[in-house]
Amino acid sequence: DPYVAFTDYFEGLKSVLKEMMIPLKGRQIAAKIWHAEKGIPTLALHGWLDNAASFDHIAPLLPELHIVALDLPGHGHSDHQPPGTSIHFIDFATTAIEVANYLGWDKFALLGHSLGACIHSVIAGTLTSRIQWLGLIDGLGPLTTPAEHTPLQFRLFIDEMIAKPNKMPPSYPTQEDAMLARLKVSAMHPSSAKVLIERGTKQLPDGQWTWRTDPRLLMPSPLHLTEEQALAFLSAITAPVCVIRPEPGYPFPLQIMQRRIKALQDVQVFRIQGDHHVHLDAPLAVAECIKNFLTHIIVK
């Protein structure tokens, strides 16, 4: 029974998990660490509004990787960005690079889901000599906007900032109610939502439960890159890339995804059945893709 095998394996590897706080310029970045004594240094980044628990189901299945899974700023247990500042994905990329530098990693691998995969696409196209390989789960390159739409995108951000200057997250009677609210907007197994909710919520003094995430994450981004800029980052990547595309997954436009895959110099694409959070819902299948990819690049 694959599920029983996975459960036994997961229970047996719980002891390798560590938690740490990483100080960066007055901020604290939280991380979950797997297989710290061995394996390829691997920086793992979660998706939008998720947290480091995004890798709880798959990390135990990849003992060949020394995984440091971050809570991005404003997510999980990491500090929020300072008041009065906007939040842009390029700032997350800067934070991730600062973490790798703090850890003393000269060369390392990247594992990302959704937003994390977008961020890693930019990092790999920037630090080309330091990245060993990339594993990208349902994401490849950042969201983009045609150049002529850039003023409108910034206007949407400004309007939201003026209308809701002190935006507060919703609250719920119980942690389970928060999980049910998340399941209404995210197609995933309840067991997958549970690990994200446990790390991503906190209890208020009145007994209610609310999100740890920074409410500003729900505002429109002030700026998007253009598709040409995204392709420039992807074309610059020299490391081997593993792209895992669940079906149905996130509804990326087919032509854009094909163009982005074609821009990569060395890529393997794995298509598997599953929703957007397939690495939580079907970790055995995703881990098998990554292991096959690693075998291929090591042999090559």
Disulfide bonds with the S-S distance in Angstrom:
none
